Amino acid sequence: MIVVAGGVRRSALISLSELEDAEMRDAKKGQFYLTEGQRSMANNSAVYNAKPSAEEFLDEWTALVKSKSGERGIFNRGGLEKQLPARRWAAIKDERQIGLNPCGEIYLRSKQFCNLTSIVIRPKDTVETLKRKMELATLLGTYQSTLTNFGYLSKKWKENCEAERLLGVSLTGYYDNPIIRDDKVLDILKKDSIETNKKYAKRFDINPSTAITCVKPHGNSGQLLGVGSGMHPWYAPYFIRRVRISHTDTLLSMARDQGVPCLPEVGQSEATATTFVLEFPVKAPEGAIFKDEVTALDLMKEWKRLKEHFVEHNPSATIYVGPNEWLAVGNFVYENWEFVGGMSFLPRSEHVYQLAPYEAITREEYERRSKSIGKIDFSKLSQYEAADNTTGAKEFACVAGVCEV
């Protein structure tokens, strides 16, 4: 489920369904993409109001594994009291329903925003440079939380946002520097962020935030900044990054004329497609750690480390699971249920999504594609802009509770 505006996907949505809802559980069962192609854009998660019985969990887990779609994702609403900081729980415990954002890193009451900022972890960062980044990101978010004059929204939005002034100070590049994967370092960064928020909240004459730290998926920003996405390792040494674009967008014509591979969206033909998929070759930096070098259990343990020592909200992550890892991963989830907030899983390679945003390729394929495209000259864009092109291009939104598919 997505919101399209101004020619591209502007916002993702999430569908939260009851655990007993078999139709939602099976929405992506079998070859759904042939008969119900729009469901590929949906983001479905099941709500758990208490720890499920072993039988209930196995039913849902088996459906998730068999679907090869990563769905339904897990939203452990019943565990919020134990997972959230006391000051946050005190503010929301009487709410009728608590939801979460589409990527699963921020818990929200109805009619509420969160002020997101991020730090970029570079290979040469030290604890001191990371502390400085956290302080600046927290300051920025704290200031942003004062901007609550929402002219076109009901008063309840303003009331909720001012009551909690939620921040979402995230990190990206978690696997680019081993210094961050340390309990004490994460504890320090979390504590500094909380203290920074208190300091500047007092200066701005506002109440401190009820929750501050999170880990976003950073699917696009990680690429832009040249680091791994969020807490994920790099996808592969060489891979294709796919981007959706409207058939009327002038960028499509420019990219196509300059040799960028362009394919019609799944289920559409070249002649009548309204959405096309551009393919760009990407090379990971030297020394990068890749998803296939990190077992599903090891990534789960890092997720738990972040949950215990860094986040006050939730770490959003896609756990890539190999064919022989599903039983062990399911067991880890069930045994650590009290920590599980919002989480999703995908097969390492056998997922059902065609033209997915990422696809591993060989070095030879990367070099061939890079040579074919060359350097894109964006200065030529003005030659194509002769009309208003604002029809929508759909992009894979968050799937199974996360944004990086």
C-alpha positions in Angstrom: 0.0 0.0 0.0 1.4 3.3 -1.1 0.6 7.0 -1.5 1.5 8.5 -4.8 2.0 12.2 -5.3 4.0 14.4 -7.7 5.1 11.5 -9.9 6.6 9.1 -7.3 5.8 7.1 -4.2 5.7 9.7 -1.4 4.6 7.6 1.5 4.2 4.0 2.4 1.4 2.5 4.4 1.0 -0.5 6.7 -1.8 -3.0 7.2 -2.2 -4.4 10.7 -4.4 -7.5 11.0 -5.5 -9.8 13.7 -3.5 -12.9 14.2 -6.6 -15.0 13.5 -7.3 -13.3 10.1 -6.5 -16.2 7.8 -7.3 -14.2 4.6 -4.7 -11.6 5.4 -2.2 -14.3 6.4 -2.6 -15.9 3.0 -2.8 -12.7 1.0 0.6 -13.4 -0.6 0.3 -17.2 -0.8 1.3 -18.9 -4.0 1.6 -17.0 -7.3 -0.4 -14.0 -6.0 1.7 -11.7 -8.2 0.1 -13.2 -11.3 -3.5 -12.8 -10.3 -3.3 -10.0 -7.7 -0.2 -8.1 -8.7 -1.2 -5.0 -6.7 -0.5 -7.1 -3.5 3.2 -6.8 -4.2 2.9 -3.2 -3.1 1.1 -4.1 0.2 2.8 -4.2 3.6 1.0 -6.6 5.9 1.8 -7.4 9.5 0.1 -9.4 12.2 -0.7 -7.9 15.6 0.2 -10.0 18.7 -1.5 -8.8 21.8 0.2 -11.5 23.9 2.8 -14.2 23.3 1.2 -16.7 21.0 1.0 -20.4 21.9 3.6 -22.6 20.2 0.9 -23.9 17.9 -0.2 -20.4 16.9 3.3 -19.3 16.3 4.2 -22.3 14.2 1.1 -21.7 12.0 2.0 -18.1 11.3 5.7 -18.9 10.9 5.0 -21.7 8.5 2.8 -19.5 6.4 5.6 -16.8 6.4 8.2 -19.3 5.2 6.0 -20.9 2.6 4.9 -17.5 1.1 8.6 -16.5 0.3 7.3 -12.9 0.7 8.3 -12.2 4.2 4.7 -11.8 5.3 3.0 -11.3 7.5 5.5 -9.3 9.5 5.4 -9.3 13.3 4.1 -6.4 15.5 4.3 -7.4 19.2 1.8 -4.9 20.6 1.5 -6.9 23.8 5.2 -6.4 24.6 5.3 -2.6 24.5 5.0 -2.1 28.3 8.3 -4.0 28.8 10.1 -2.7 25.8 9.4 1.1 26.0 11.0 3.5 28.5 8.8 4.1 31.5 8.2 7.7 30.6 6.8 6.7 27.2 4.6 3.9 28.5 3.1 6.3 31.1 2.1 8.6 28.3 0.4 6.0 26.1 -0.8 3.2 28.3 -4.4 4.4 28.2 -4.5 4.8 24.5 -7.1 2.5 22.8 -4.7 1.3 20.1 -1.0 1.8 19.5 0.3 1.4 15.9 3.6 1.8 14.3 5.0 3.4 11.2 5.3 1.3 8.0 9.0 0.4 8.5 8.4 -0.7 12.1 10.9 1.5 14.0 8.5 4.0 15.6 5.5 3.2 17.8 2.8 5.8 17.4 -0.6 6.7 18.8 -3.3 7.9 16.4 -2.6 11.4 15.0 1.0 11.6 15.9 4.3 12.4 14.2 7.9 11.5 15.1 10.9 13.8 14.3 13.5 11.7 12.5 17.2 12.4 12.2 20.2 10.1 11.6 23.9 9.7 12.1 26.2 8.2 9.5 28.8 5.8 10.8 32.0 6.0 8.8 34.9 3.4 8.9 37.2 6.0 10.6 34.7 7.2 13.3 35.7 7.0 17.0 33.5 7.0 20.0 34.0 10.7 20.4 33.0 11.5 16.8 30.0 9.3 17.2 29.0 11.1 20.4 29.3 14.4 18.6 27.1 13.2 15.8 24.5 11.9 18.2 24.4 15.3 20.0 23.9 17.2 16.8 21.2 14.8 15.5 19.4 15.0 18.8 19.6 18.8 18.9 18.1 19.0 15.4 15.3 16.6 16.3 14.6 18.5 19.5 14.3 21.8 17.6 12.1 20.2 15.0 9.7 19.0 17.7 8.9 22.6 18.4 7.4 23.1 14.9 3.9 22.0 15.7 1.7 24.6 13.9 0.0 22.2 11.6 -2.3 24.5 9.7 -4.3 21.8 7.9 -4.6 19.1 10.6 -6.9 18.8 13.5 -5.9 20.1 17.0 -5.4 16.5 18.2 -2.2 16.2 16.0 -0.7 19.3 17.7 -1.7 18.0 21.2 -0.2 14.6 20.7 3.0 15.8 19.2 3.6 18.4 21.9 2.7 15.9 24.6 5.5 13.5 23.7 7.7 15.4 21.2 8.9 12.1 19.9 12.4 11.9 18.3 13.8 9.2 16.1 17.6 9.5 16.2 18.8 6.6 14.0 22.1 5.3 12.7 23.2 4.0 9.4 26.4 2.2 8.5 26.2 -0.2 11.4 28.4 -2.8 9.7 30.9 -0.3 8.3 32.7 0.2 11.6 33.1 -2.5 14.3 33.4 0.1 17.1 29.6 0.5 17.1 28.9 -3.1 17.6 29.7 -2.9 21.3 27.2 -2.8 24.3 29.1 0.0 26.2 29.4 2.2 23.1 25.7 1.9 22.3 24.9 2.6 26.0 27.0 5.7 25.9 25.4 7.0 22.7 21.9 6.4 24.0 22.6 8.1 27.3 24.2 11.1 25.6 21.2 11.5 23.3 18.8 11.5 26.2 20.9 14.0 28.1 21.2 16.2 25.0 17.5 16.2 24.5 16.9 17.2 28.2 19.4 20.0 27.8 17.9 21.6 24.8 14.3 20.9 25.8 15.0 23.1 28.8 16.5 25.8 26.6 13.5 25.7 24.2 11.1 25.7 27.2 9.5 22.4 26.1 9.0 19.1 27.8 11.7 16.4 27.0 10.9 13.7 24.6 9.3 10.5 25.8 11.3 8.3 23.4 14.4 9.2 21.3 16.5 6.5 19.7 15.6 4.1 16.9 17.1 2.4 13.8 15.5 3.1 10.5 16.0 0.8 7.5 17.8 3.5 5.5 17.3 1.8 2.2 17.9 4.9 0.0 19.9 7.2 2.3 22.5 4.5 3.0 23.0 4.2 -0.8 23.3 8.0 -1.2 25.7 8.3 1.7 27.9 5.4 0.7 27.4 3.2 3.8 25.4 0.1 4.6 21.7 0.6 5.1 20.8 1.0 8.7 21.9 -2.0 10.7 22.1 -4.1 7.5 25.3 -5.3 5.9 25.9 -4.4 2.3 23.7 -6.4 -0.1 26.5 -7.9 -2.2 29.9 -6.9 -3.6 28.2 -6.0 -6.9 24.4 -5.6 -7.3 21.7 -3.9 -9.3 19.7 -1.1 -7.7 16.2 -0.8 -9.2 14.2 2.4 -9.2 10.5 2.8 -10.3 9.6 5.7 -12.5 6.4 7.0 -14.2 6.2 6.5 -18.0 5.6 10.3 -18.3 8.5 11.4 -16.2 11.2 13.2 -18.3 13.9 11.5 -16.3 12.8 8.2 -17.9 13.4 9.6 -21.4 16.7 11.0 -20.5 17.9 7.9 -18.7 16.7 5.6 -21.6 18.5 7.8 -24.2 21.7 7.6 -22.2 21.7 3.8 -22.0 20.2 3.1 -18.6 18.4 -0.3 -18.8 14.7 0.2 -18.6 12.1 -2.5 -18.1 8.3 -2.4 -17.9 6.8 -3.0 -14.5 5.9 -6.6 -13.6 2.6 -7.5 -15.3 2.9 -4.6 -17.8 4.0 -4.6 -21.4 6.6 -2.4 -23.1 3.9 -0.8 -25.3 1.4 0.1 -22.6 3.3 0.2 -19.3 2.6 3.2 -17.0 5.5 2.4 -14.8 9.0 1.4 -15.8 12.0 0.1 -13.8 15.4 1.6 -14.2 18.5 -0.6 -13.3 21.7 0.9 -12.0 24.9 -1.2 -11.2 26.4 -0.6 -7.8 29.8 -1.6 -6.4 30.2 -1.9 -2.6 33.3 -0.2 -1.0 36.4 -2.1 -0.3 36.3 -4.0 3.1 32.5 -4.0 3.2 30.6 -6.8 5.0 27.9 -8.4 2.9 24.5 -10.0 3.9 25.6 -13.5 2.9 28.6 -13.2 5.2 26.3 -12.7 8.2 24.1 -15.5 9.3 20.5 -14.9 10.1 21.1 -15.7 13.8 24.1 -13.4 14.0 22.0 -10.5 12.5 19.3 -11.3 15.0 21.8 -11.1 17.8 22.9 -7.7 16.6 19.2 -6.7 16.4 18.8 -7.7 20.0 22.0 -5.8 21.0 20.5 -2.7 19.5 17.2 -3.3 21.2 18.7 -3.7 24.6 21.4 -1.1 24.5 20.5 1.7 22.0 16.9 2.1 20.9 14.0 3.4 22.9 11.7 2.7 20.0 12.6 -0.3 17.8 15.3 -1.4 15.3 13.9 -1.9 11.9 15.6 -4.8 10.1 15.1 -7.3 7.3 16.5 -10.6 8.4 17.7 -12.5 5.4 17.2 -16.2 6.1 18.8 -19.2 4.2 16.9 -22.4 3.5 18.4 -24.2 6.5 18.1 -21.3 8.9 14.3 -21.0 9.2 13.9 -23.3 12.2 16.7 -21.8 14.2 15.5 -18.2 13.5 11.9 -19.1 14.4 13.1 -20.6 17.7 15.2 -17.5 18.4 12.2 -15.3 17.8 9.9 -17.3 20.1 12.5 -17.6 22.9 13.2 -13.9 22.8 9.6 -12.8 22.4 9.8 -10.2 25.1 12.3 -8.2 23.0 10.4 -8.6 19.6 8.8 -5.3 18.5 8.4 -5.0 14.8 10.4 -7.4 12.6 10.4 -9.1 9.2 12.1 -11.8 7.3 12.9 -12.6 3.7 14.6 -15.6 2.0 18.2 -14.8 1.1 17.5 -15.4 -2.6 14.3 -17.3 -3.2 11.8 -14.5 -2.6 8.8 -14.0 -4.8 9.3 -10.3 -5.7 10.1 -9.9 -9.4 12.3 -6.9 -10.3 13.1 -6.4 -6.6 15.0 -3.3 -5.6 18.2 -5.3 -5.1 19.8 -8.1 -7.1 23.3 -9.5 -6.7 25.4 -9.7 -9.9 29.0 -10.7 -10.8 31.9 -8.4 -11.2 31.9 -9.0 -15.0 28.2 -8.1 -15.1 28.8 -4.9 -13.1 31.7 -3.8 -15.4 29.6 -4.6 -18.5 26.6 -2.6 -17.2 28.8 0.3 -16.0 30.6 0.6 -19.3 27.2 0.5 -21.1 25.8 3.3 -19.1 28.9 5.4 -18.6 28.4 8.8 -16.9 24.9 10.1 -16.9 24.7 13.8 -17.9 21.9 15.3 -15.9 22.5 18.7 -17.5 20.5 17.4 -20.5 17.4 17.1 -18.4 16.2 20.5 -19.4 16.0 19.4 -23.0 13.3 16.9 -22.1 11.2 19.2 -19.8 8.6 20.6 -22.1 5.5 19.7 -20.1 4.2 19.0 -16.6 4.8 15.4 -15.7 3.2 14.6 -12.4 1.5 11.2 -12.8 2.4 8.6 -10.3 5.1 6.0 -10.4 4.7 3.2 -7.9 7.7 2.0 -6.0 7.9 -1.0 -3.7 6.9 0.4 -0.4 7.6 -1.2 2.9 7.0 -4.9 2.7 6.4 -7.1 5.8 7.1 -4.2 8.1 10.4 -2.9 6.6 11.3 -0.6 3.8 14.3 -2.5 2.4 13.1 -5.4 0.3 
